[in-house]
Amino acid sequence: MFNCLKTDVLPRMARMLHGRGEKVARIWCGGASTGEEPYTVKMIWEAHIKSSYPDMTLEIVATDSDLRACEVGKHAVYEASKLRD
């Protein structure tokens, strides 16, 4: 899934928005739990997309019905075992 975001979805979205003169790309991540996926999307953007569109920023709204999980995600502190590729 993340490879598809890196090679297809995010580049296509950035091209489309750039072509319309947009400066902000926005993504909603529903069911984000403690936030690993939204942070991974942001890391992919910074590592693979940002250099081609340096004036464009990525905003991610991450939501979940478990408010405790959202609180964990706000702090973005994860166990080393969760940081594998």
N, CA, C and O atoms as a DFTB+ gen file, in Angstrom:
340 C
 N C O
     1  1       0.813      -1.180       0.000
     2  2       0.000       0.000       0.000
     3  2       0.869       1.261       0.000
     4  3       0.622       2.185      -0.775
     5  1       1.884       1.301       0.866
     6  2       2.711       2.507       0.937
     7  2       3.525       2.692      -0.340
     8  3       3.785       3.825      -0.744
     9  1       3.930       1.603      -0.979
    10  2       4.642       1.725      -2.250
    11  2       3.741       2.357      -3.310
    12  3       4.204       3.171      -4.110
    13  1       2.467       1.991      -3.321
    14  2       1.513       2.581      -4.259
    15  2       1.350       4.083      -3.988
    16  3       1.254       4.877      -4.924
    17  1       1.320       4.464      -2.727
    18  2       1.259       5.890      -2.395
    19  2       2.493       6.616      -2.916
    20  3       2.393       7.714      -3.465
    21  1       3.657       5.994      -2.739
    22  2       4.921       6.610      -3.139
    23  2       5.052       6.731      -4.649
    24  3       5.505       7.761      -5.150
    25  1       4.666       5.703      -5.375
    26  2       4.924       5.677      -6.816
    27  2       3.756       6.159      -7.672
    28  3       3.954       6.514      -8.834
    29  1       2.545       6.179      -7.119
    30  2       1.386       6.498      -7.944
    31  2       0.493       7.587      -7.344
    32  3       0.344       8.658      -7.934
    33  1      -0.090       7.327      -6.200
    34  2      -1.129       8.204      -5.657
    35  2      -0.604       9.598      -5.319
    36  3      -1.148      10.592      -5.800
    37  1       0.442       9.685      -4.501
    38  2       0.940      11.000      -4.101
    39  2       1.542      11.787      -5.267
    40  3       1.271      12.983      -5.382
    41  1       2.354      11.161      -6.142
    42  2       2.844      11.939      -7.287
    43  2       1.719      12.449      -8.193
    44  3       1.763      13.584      -8.666
    45  1       0.721      11.608      -8.428
    46  2      -0.402      12.022      -9.282
    47  2      -1.188      13.160      -8.639
    48  3      -1.568      14.117      -9.314
    49  1      -1.429      13.054      -7.335
    50  2      -2.137      14.106      -6.624
    51  2      -1.351      15.414      -6.667
    52  3      -1.923      16.476      -6.910
    53  1      -0.038      15.337      -6.429
    54  2       0.798      16.540      -6.447
    55  2       0.803      17.188      -7.836
    56  3       0.697      18.410      -7.948
    57  1       0.923      16.379      -8.890
    58  2       0.900      16.916     -10.260
    59  2      -0.413      17.626     -10.555
    60  3      -0.432      18.725     -11.109
    61  1      -1.515      16.976     -10.174
    62  2      -2.828      17.549     -10.429
    63  2      -2.995      18.873      -9.688
    64  3      -3.414      19.867     -10.281
    65  1      -2.671      18.892      -8.405
    66  2      -2.824      20.108      -7.618
    67  2      -1.879      21.206      -8.100
    68  3      -2.262      22.374      -8.175
    69  1      -0.660      20.833      -8.420
    70  2       0.315      21.800      -8.927
    71  2      -0.181      22.421     -10.232
    72  3      -0.049      23.625     -10.448
    73  1      -0.747      21.592     -11.089
    74  2      -1.293      22.074     -12.356
    75  2      -2.433      23.065     -12.176
    76  3      -2.672      23.905     -13.043
    77  1      -3.132      22.970     -11.059
    78  2      -4.223      23.907     -10.756
    79  2      -3.740      25.100      -9.933
    80  3      -4.531      25.965      -9.558
    81  1      -2.438      25.140      -9.657
    82  2      -1.890      26.256      -8.892
    83  2      -2.066      26.138      -7.392
    84  3      -1.852      27.108      -6.664
    85  1      -2.450      24.973      -6.926
    86  2      -2.649      24.760      -5.483
    87  2      -1.298      24.687      -4.783
    88  3      -0.315      24.225      -5.362
    89  1      -1.255      25.138      -3.553
    90  2      -0.025      25.098      -2.750
    91  2      -0.121      24.126      -1.584
    92  3       0.876      23.862      -0.912
    93  1      -1.317      23.590      -1.336
    94  2      -1.527      22.691      -0.204
    95  2      -2.240      21.430      -0.691
    96  3      -3.279      21.500      -1.347
    97  1      -1.663      20.289      -0.360
    98  2      -2.321      18.998      -0.599
    99  2      -2.917      18.558       0.729
   100  3      -2.256      18.638       1.764
   101  1      -4.149      18.099       0.708
   102  2      -4.820      17.699       1.944
   103  2      -5.279      16.252       1.843
   104  3      -5.844      15.821       0.838
   105  1      -5.017      15.517       2.922
   106  2      -5.419      14.116       2.997
   107  2      -6.141      13.891       4.316
   108  3      -5.728      14.396       5.359
   109  1      -7.215      13.131       4.256
   110  2      -7.900      12.712       5.474
   111  2      -7.611      11.237       5.672
   112  3      -7.798      10.434       4.759
   113  1      -7.162      10.885       6.847
   114  2      -6.901       9.491       7.196
   115  2      -7.887       9.094       8.285
   116  3      -7.669       9.358       9.468
   117  1      -8.973       8.457       7.866
   118  2      -9.972       7.984       8.819
   119  2      -9.546       6.652       9.422
   120  3      -8.880       5.854       8.762
   121  1      -9.918       6.415      10.644
   122  2      -9.517       5.175      11.318
   123  2      -8.021       5.126      11.550
   124  3      -7.393       4.079      11.393
   125  1      -7.452       6.268      11.925
   126  2      -5.995       6.403      12.021
   127  2      -5.400       5.779      13.274
   128  3      -4.179       5.664      13.381
   129  1      -6.228       5.376      14.212
   130  2      -5.764       4.756      15.451
   131  2      -4.708       5.631      16.115
   132  3      -4.974       6.794      16.416
   133  1      -3.514       5.090      16.348
   134  2      -2.482       5.854      17.051
   135  2      -1.577       6.641      16.112
   136  3      -0.608       7.247      16.568
   137  1      -1.863       6.648      14.824
   138  2      -1.224       7.579      13.916
   139  2      -0.045       7.099      13.103
   140  3       0.565       7.903      12.399
   141  1       0.305       5.827      13.165
   142  2       1.460       5.374      12.400
   143  2       1.299       5.600      10.901
   144  3       2.241       6.027      10.233
   145  1       0.121       5.318      10.373
   146  2      -0.093       5.462       8.932
   147  2      -0.014       6.917       8.470
   148  3       0.664       7.198       7.481
   149  1      -0.683       7.852       9.151
   150  2      -0.547       9.246       8.705
   151  2       0.899       9.746       8.767
   152  3       1.338      10.478       7.880
   153  1       1.627       9.362       9.792
   154  2       3.027       9.791       9.867
   155  2       3.853       9.163       8.750
   156  3       4.775       9.792       8.230
   157  1       3.530       7.935       8.382
   158  2       4.238       7.280       7.281
   159  2       3.952       7.992       5.962
   160  3       4.856       8.175       5.147
   161  1       2.706       8.393       5.751
   162  2       2.355       9.141       4.539
   163  2       3.152      10.440       4.489
   164  3       3.672      10.807       3.436
   165  1       3.251      11.132       5.608
   166  2       4.016      12.388       5.651
   167  2       5.501      12.134       5.375
   168  3       6.141      12.928       4.685
   169  1       6.048      11.053       5.896
   170  2       7.454      10.730       5.635
   171  2       7.676      10.418       4.161
   172  3       8.691      10.819       3.591
   173  1       6.741       9.710       3.541
   174  2       6.838       9.427       2.106
   175  2       6.804      10.734       1.322
   176  3       7.593      10.923       0.396
   177  1       5.906      11.626       1.685
   178  2       5.809      12.924       1.010
   179  2       7.139      13.665       1.104
   180  3       7.663      14.139       0.096
   181  1       7.676      13.761       2.297
   182  2       8.917      14.513       2.506
   183  2      10.098      13.881       1.758
   184  3      10.945      14.594       1.220
   185  1      10.152      12.554       1.725
   186  2      11.291      11.862       1.117
   187  2      11.193      11.744      -0.401
   188  3      12.221      11.705      -1.077
   189  1       9.979      11.687      -0.952
   190  2       9.848      11.346      -2.371
   191  2       9.081      12.350      -3.226
   192  3       9.196      12.317      -4.451
   193  1       8.308      13.237      -2.616
   194  2       7.461      14.151      -3.394
   195  2       7.914      15.597      -3.242
   196  3       7.936      16.346      -4.218
   197  1       8.264      15.982      -2.056
   198  2       8.575      17.374      -1.727
   199  2       9.636      17.997      -2.641
   200  3       9.527      19.167      -3.008
   201  1      10.650      17.229      -3.005
   202  2      11.718      17.791      -3.841
   203  2      11.203      18.208      -5.226
   204  3      11.736      19.145      -5.821
   205  1      10.186      17.533      -5.738
   206  2       9.612      17.893      -7.037
   207  2       8.632      19.060      -6.945
   208  3       8.390      19.751      -7.934
   209  1       8.073      19.277      -5.761
   210  2       7.091      20.333      -5.536
   211  2       7.434      21.074      -4.241
   212  3       6.679      21.001      -3.271
   213  1       8.560      21.781      -4.217
   214  2       9.040      22.371      -2.957
   215  2       8.118      23.444      -2.368
   216  3       8.182      23.720      -1.170
   217  1       7.267      24.048      -3.197
   218  2       6.352      25.078      -2.687
   219  2       5.040      24.506      -2.169
   220  3       4.205      25.248      -1.652
   221  1       4.847      23.200      -2.302
   222  2       3.605      22.572      -1.884
   223  2       3.791      21.907      -0.520
   224  3       4.811      21.269      -0.259
   225  1       2.807      22.066       0.327
   226  2       2.835      21.409       1.628
   227  2       1.747      20.349       1.694
   228  3       0.779      20.384       0.934
   229  1       1.919      19.415       2.608
   230  2       0.933      18.356       2.811
   231  2       0.326      18.510       4.195
   232  3       1.037      18.548       5.199
   233  1      -0.992      18.597       4.236
   234  2      -1.728      18.625       5.490
   235  2      -2.492      17.314       5.614
   236  3      -3.166      16.887       4.677
   237  1      -2.382      16.682       6.773
   238  2      -3.077      15.425       7.016
   239  2      -3.983      15.591       8.224
   240  3      -3.541      16.019       9.290
   241  1      -5.246      15.252       8.051
   242  2      -6.183      15.197       9.158
   243  2      -6.377      13.723       9.467
   244  3      -6.832      12.952       8.622
   245  1      -6.026      13.344      10.684
   246  2      -6.152      11.949      11.104
   247  2      -7.223      11.860      12.187
   248  3      -7.173      12.577      13.187
   249  1      -8.189      10.974      11.975
   250  2      -9.278      10.827      12.935
   251  2      -9.446       9.361      13.312
   252  3      -9.038       8.459      12.579
   253  1     -10.047       9.151      14.458
   254  2     -10.381       7.808      14.903
   255  2     -11.483       7.933      15.946
   256  3     -11.579       8.950      16.632
   257  1     -12.303       6.918      16.065
   258  2     -13.373       6.954      17.059
   259  2     -12.841       6.698      18.475
   260  3     -13.535       6.981      19.451
   261  1     -11.633       6.171      18.594
   262  2     -11.011       5.923      19.894
   263  2     -10.184       7.148      20.288
   264  3      -9.070       7.336      19.797
   265  1     -10.728       7.965      21.162
   266  2     -10.064       9.212      21.531
   267  2      -8.735       8.973      22.234
   268  3      -7.822       9.790      22.115
   269  1      -8.609       7.865      22.967
   270  2      -7.321       7.550      23.608
   271  2      -6.258       7.258      22.562
   272  3      -5.106       7.662      22.718
   273  1      -6.626       6.570      21.513
   274  2      -5.670       6.305      20.427
   275  2      -5.240       7.607      19.772
   276  3      -4.069       7.773      19.432
   277  1      -6.168       8.524      19.593
   278  2      -5.829       9.833      19.003
   279  2      -4.844      10.591      19.880
   280  3      -3.938      11.249      19.368
   281  1      -5.008      10.507      21.177
   282  2      -4.069      11.175      22.092
   283  2      -2.665      10.609      21.929
   284  3      -1.694      11.365      21.942
   285  1      -2.540       9.299      21.777
   286  2      -1.233       8.681      21.544
   287  2      -0.644       9.219      20.247
   288  3       0.534       9.570      20.190
   289  1      -1.466       9.282      19.212
   290  2      -1.010       9.762      17.913
   291  2      -0.544      11.206      17.919
   292  3       0.373      11.562      17.178
   293  1      -1.156      12.039      18.739
   294  2      -0.752      13.452      18.819
   295  2       0.703      13.599      19.271
   296  3       1.393      14.541      18.880
   297  1       1.153      12.667      20.087
   298  2       2.518      12.758      20.622
   299  2       3.553      12.122      19.702
   300  3       4.743      12.414      19.810
   301  1       3.109      11.260      18.805
   302  2       3.998      10.628      17.812
   303  2       5.224       9.971      18.435
   304  3       6.334      10.095      17.917
   305  1       5.021       9.280      19.535
   306  2       6.102       8.520      20.170
   307  2       5.715       7.047      20.041
   308  3       4.699       6.603      20.577
   309  1       6.555       6.299      19.313
   310  2       6.236       4.908      19.034
   311  2       7.374       3.993      19.475
   312  3       8.533       4.402      19.537
   313  1       7.021       2.760      19.777
   314  2       8.023       1.752      20.135
   315  2       8.883       1.453      18.917
   316  3       8.411       1.527      17.782
   317  1      10.144       1.117      19.154
   318  2      11.072       0.810      18.054
   319  2      10.535      -0.316      17.173
   320  3      10.769      -0.316      15.964
   321  1       9.826      -1.264      17.753
   322  2       9.301      -2.398      16.979
   323  2       8.277      -1.948      15.939
   324  3       8.026      -2.677      14.979
   325  1       7.680      -0.768      16.103
   326  2       6.699      -0.264      15.139
   327  2       7.343       0.528      14.017
   328  3       6.642       0.987      13.116
   329  1       8.654       0.702      14.046
   330  2       9.341       1.527      13.056
   331  2      10.002       0.723      11.960
   332  3      10.896       1.229      11.280
   333  1       9.590      -0.500      11.773
   334  2      10.146      -1.327      10.698
   335  2       9.597      -0.882       9.363
   336  3       8.523      -0.283       9.291
   337  1      10.348      -1.180       8.282
   338  2       9.871      -0.879       6.912
   339  2       8.684      -1.718       6.571
   340  3       8.146      -1.608       5.469
